[in-house]
Amino acid sequence: MTASVNQLWQRIVNLLRTHAPATAHLIRPPGPLEKVHELERSVGLPLPADLVEWWTLTDGIAEHERRAGTLVPNRFVPLSATRARQEYERLSAASATDPTCCGPNQTHQNRAGDDGGPFCSAMVPFASDGTGSLLCVDLRDGEDHGILMDMGPGDGFDTTHWGSVTELLTEIAERLEASAHGAEIPYREKHPRFDAEGIVYWQ
């Protein structure tokens, strides 16, 4: 049975408080739900329920604070709903949309999970690496609606192995628990580590 977003987030926060207190200290409390609605209005499409629920539990982490580390694999920090809207509007204003995909009024020729670039108006960022790369949720239609996409400046966007925000949080919780208990990580797979300053990083 899949754990709820609330259950997953509480597991993550409890592990961070014990093993990465510096990162845990920078987790923001929930922000106004209206900020999430403002993002939805800006995008013009409904956000996935699990992403909305995550924002009802936390308003992200201060992304430019060194002690934030990288809570989201492999290099990302979760954004507040306000910062997500700012990034979306920045991309919408400054980046060309994918000519093979994006039409007027949020119509799209391609399906969720299809690679492309440089930008698609159905890609909503929710995590940043602080250098321009973003982890986005794909709101295009299709069986993979809600899949997570990695978008780099000038590189377009590529699919990830996470089919949803819930899948991402599940992996974070499981890998944090494995690292905390010294469990063996599958060969070549990324895993979190806790440094001496109480910061979490993925490597």
Secondary structure as UniProt FT lines:
FT   HELIX           5..19
FT   HELIX           21..25
FT   HELIX           33..43
FT   HELIX           49..57
FT   TURN            63..64
FT   HELIX           66..68
FT   TURN            73..75
FT   STRAND          76..78
FT   HELIX           81..94
FT   TURN            99..101
FT   HELIX           104..106
FT   TURN            112..113
FT   TURN            121..122
FT   STRAND          123..128
FT   STRAND          134..138
FT   TURN            143..146
FT   STRAND          148..152
FT   TURN            153..155
FT   STRAND          156..159
FT   HELIX           165..180
FT   TURN            181..182
FT   TURN            187..188
FT   STRAND          192..194
FT   TURN            196..197
FT   STRAND          200..202
//
